[in-house]
Amino acid sequence: MIRFPFDPANRIYFLYLATSALFAYAVFRRQARAGRTGKRASFLRFLFPAHVWSHPSAWLDLRYFFFHQLIGHFLLLGLGAASTSYAFEWFSGGVGIIDAATSSEAGGAAGLGMAVGFMFVATLVVDFVAYVIHYLQHKVPVLWQFHKVHHSAEVMHPLSNYREHPIDNLVYAAVIGGSYGLVAVAAYKLLGYIPTMPMLLGVPLLMLAFNLAGYNLRHSHVWLRWPGVWSKIFPSPAHHHVHHSCHPDHFDKNFAFMFPVWDVLFGTYVVPEDNRDVVFGIHDKKSAAEMNSCVKLYFVPFRDAWRLLKRRYGRRMVGALARVRVRNR
């Protein structure tokens, strides 16, 4: 956890935080010119407003960050890599992904083109799979019981990104890891090797650009929307703000992580011009009020999922037993 700000593979890497602060400063200056910040406003007050940082939800995020990293991520260690490896080996007919990755690659411009193409294809496929998982987390009641942990934040800051239930983490790690394994196996079958993605700071270039483009404002109070059609092509913080909003017009919208085009294609895209209707949290206030501690963020979803399954399938079992008794009379 202490290394997170110094690890480019982590969302709160100091460079990602710095570029997010630069985007936030641009928003601050624009609002100041429009006279919407007040005469005594400063950028620091804009960046760290009291209504966010004095809110109990913000401090629960901070406590949960340490709790979840110590407990939940320990349980999931290596799951994504394992699912990638198993998927690759299964569909390649027994070839190990490490052996395939160390095969010779094409050199020169052709090799670079293959690497860039592989990066875009792999990212598109994985992002589409993530969109489908995210959609199901909202539409399948049992999955929602766990995903609502992430949506229960009533104010947002970069550490709100880590308010996730371990069941959510498990699903993403297993399915996305397996999806990447399938893309890698397709490349191996087609090319005879797995292209190495272009990297910078140990991160694929496409992911690095995504993280640098104000990623940490996605979980923040700073509304930033790309102008015009660009908001439908590139992910803006505003796109994700709407997803976290409990306003009726925003329910089950904006599931995409990197490419809003999935939302556009499947009719789940909504990004208004301003954030006047954006209210963070979940509409089920009783459930939201319950999840007020780290332990409850972990265990309330299990309880609610069990109650849901018991209501749904318990009635069916009772009905089935009653029909058996009638037939046996």
MIKEDO-463385 format. One record per residue (C-alpha): residue in one letter; x, y, z. Coordinates in steps of 0.1 Angstrom, whole numbers, plus 2048, in hexadecimal, padded with zeros to 3 digits. Each point is the difference from the previous one (the first is absolute). Layout:
aXYZ;...
***
This chain:
m800800800;i81C818808;r80F7F97DE;f7DF8087ED;p8098257F9;f8217F47F1;d7F37E37EB;p7F58097DD;a7EA7E17FF;n7EB80F81C;r7E481A7FB;i80D81881A;y8238027F2;f80D823807;l8028097DB;y7DB7F67FA;l7F781581F;a81581D7F2;t7F08007DE;s7DE7FE810;a80981E815;l8098137E0;f7DE7F87F0;a7F080B820;y8138217FF;a7F38067DD;v7DC7FA80C;f80781881E;r80D81C7E9;r7E27FC7E9;q7E880381D;a81381D80F;r7FE8137DF;a7DB7F9800;g7FD80E823;r7F47DF80F;t81B7FA81A;g7FC81E817;k81981D806;r8147EF81B;a8017DE7EF;s8227EF7FD;f80A7E27EB;l8077EC820;r7DE80680E;f7F17F67DE;l8157E07FF;f7F97F7824;p7DD80E808;a7F47FD824;h7DF7F07F5;v8137E27F2;w81C7FC819;s7EA80581F;h7E77E77F5;p7FF7DE812;s7FF7EE7DF;a82280E7F6;w8117F4820;l7EF7DE7FD;d8117FE7DD;l821807810;r7FC7E681B;y7F27E77E7;f81E8057E9;f8187F281A;f7E77E680C;h7F97F37DD;q8248007F5;l80A7EC81E;i7E37E7800;g7EF7FE7DE;h81E8037E8;f8147E7813;l7E47E67F9;l8008097DA;l8268017FB;g80A7F27DF;l7DC7F67F5;g8018167E0;a8217F27F5;a7F57DC807;s7E08037EC;t81480F7E3;s8187E3801;y7E57E5803;a7EC80F7E4;f81E8027E9;e80C7DD808;w7DD7F17FB;f7F98107DE;s8247FD7F3;g8007DA805;g81880081D;v81981B7F7;g80A81581E;i7FB8267FC;i82480680D;d80E7E97E5;a7EB8117E6;a80A82380C;t8257F77FD;s7FD7F57DC;s8128167E6;e7ED81E7F4;a7FF8127DF;g81981D7FF;g8008227F0;a7E18147F6;a7EC7DF7FB;g8077F6824;l7F782280D;g7DF8007EC;m7F87DD80E;a80780C824;v7EA8207FC;g7E47EC7EF;f8017E681C;m7FE81B81A;f7E18107F1;v7EF7DF7F9;a8077F3823;t7F5820811;l7E08027EB;v7F77DC808;v808803825;d7ED821803;f7E17F17EF;v8017E2818;a80381981D;y7E28137F2;v7EB7E0800;i80B7F6823;h7F882380C;y7DE7FF7EF;l7F87DF811;q80A80D822;h7E58197FD;k7E57EA7F0;v8057DF813;p7F2805823;v8197E9812;l81E8107EF;w7F2823808;q8017F8826;f8267FF7FD;h80481C7E6;k7EB818814;v81E803819;h8128147E5;h7E18167FA;s7F9806825;a81A81D801;e7EC821805;v81E8167F8;m81E7F57EA;h825805800;p81C7EA7F1;l7FF7E681C;s7DB7FA7F8;n80D7EC7E3;y80A7E5819;r7DE7FE811;e7FA7DE7EF;h7F37DF80E;p8187E37FC;i7E57ED7ED;d80181B7E6;n8267FE7FF;l7FE7DA7FD;v7E88027E2;y81481A7ED;a8227EE807;a7F37DE7F4;v7EC80B7E2;i81681C7F3;g81F7EA806;g7F17E47EC;s7F58187E4;y82380D7FC;g80C7DC7FF;l7E87FA7E3;v80D81E7ED;a8247F5806;v7F87DD7F3;a7F080E7E1;a81F8157F9;y8167E2806;k7EC7EA7E8;l80081B7E6;l82480D803;g8137E4812;y80981681C;i7F0819819;p80A8247F7;t80E81581C;m7EA81F805;p8128227FD;m80880A824;l80B81F813;l8077FF825;g7F77DB7FF;v7DC8087F6;p7F07FA7DD;l7FF8227EE;l7DA8007FB;m7FB7FA825;l81A81A809;a7EE81A7EB;f7DF7F6810;n80E805823;l8118217F7;a7E080F7F2;g7F280B821;y7F87DC80C;n7FE80A825;l7E681A7F9;r7E87E37F7;h7FC7FC826;s7FF82480B;h7EA81F803;v8108107E1;w7E97FF7E2;l8147FE7DF;r7EE7F77E0;w8127FE7DE;p7EF8187E7;g7E87F47E5;v8047DD7F1;w8217FB811;s7EE7F6820;k7F17E27ED;i8237F57F4;f81780681E;p7F77FA824;s7FB820814;p7FC802826;a7DD80D7FA;h7F67E07EF;h8087ED820;h7F081A817;v7DF7F97EF;h8057DB805;h803806825;s7E2817802;c7E07F4810;h7EA8197EC;p7E57EC7EE;d80C80C7DE;h8227F1807;f7F67DD80D;d8147E57EE;k8128177E8;n8258037F5;f80D7DD807;a81F8047EA;f823803810;m81680C7E4;f7EB8047E1;p7DE811803;v7F87F27DD;w7F27E1811;d7E7815812;v7F88137E0;l7FB7DF7ED;f7EA7EF81A;g7EB81F80A;t80F805823;y8128217F9;v7F581F813;v81781E806;p7EE821806;e8108227FB;d803806825;n7FE7EE821;r7E1811810;d7EE7DF803;v81D7EA80A;v7FD7F3823;f8187E580B;g7F37E1813;i7E67E57FC;h7DA806800;d7FB7E581B;k80681781E;k7FA7E481A;s81B7EB7F0;a81781D7FC;a7FC80A825;e8097DC80B;m8228007EE;n811818818;s81F7EC80A;c81A7EB7EF;v7F27DF80F;k7DD8087F4;l80D8097DD;y80D7DC7FF;f7E37ED810;v7E08137FA;p8017F67DB;f8047DB809;r7E1803817;d7EB8127E6;a80A7E77E4;w7F77E3817;r7DE80F808;l7FA8067DB;l8097DD7F7;k7EB7F281D;r7E18137F5;r8047F77DC;y8097DB802;g7F27F8822;r7DD8067F3;r8077E97E2;m80D7E5817;v7E1803816;g7EA7FE7E2;a8137E27F2;l7FD7ED821;a7DB808802;r7FB7F17DD;v8137E180A;r7EB7FB81F;v7E08047EB;r80C7E67E7;n8097E881C;r7DE801811;
***
